Amino acid sequence: MTRGIRWLFGVLGFTLVTGVGLAEATPQMLSEAKKEGMPAKNCQYCHSDALPKKETFKPESLNDRGQFILKDMKERNAKTGDMGKLKDYPGGKEQK
């Protein structure tokens, strides 16, 4: 395991143990995006910050893809994003 992956698992483990959450997104959302065939590799697939925190999260810190998901969440009045909607994100395949 690389140092970066061990660090990420450590942060996620700490988050689960302490109850401190990550923004509105969850590690499950990243997994769901991958299952949908999206090239998501980390939180920056939708966020500007590498490890967004709930306490400091601002909708402005989402990139265009994250804003797209946030808009869909608001339209559906949902608490989590539908990662299947990423297939509808505008742009060519390189933008998915």
Number of C-alpha atoms within 10 A of each C-alpha: 6 6 8 9 10 11 12 13 12 12 13 18 12 13 14 12 9 9 9 13 16 19 16 16 19 15 11 9 17 20 15 17 20 15 13 15 13 19 14 18 11 14 19 16 20 21 22 15 14 11 15 20 16 13 10 9 15 12 12 11 15 20 15 15 18 23 16 18 22 21 13 16 15 12 9 12 9 11 11 16 22 16 19 16 13 19 14 11 16 11 8 7 9 6 12 16
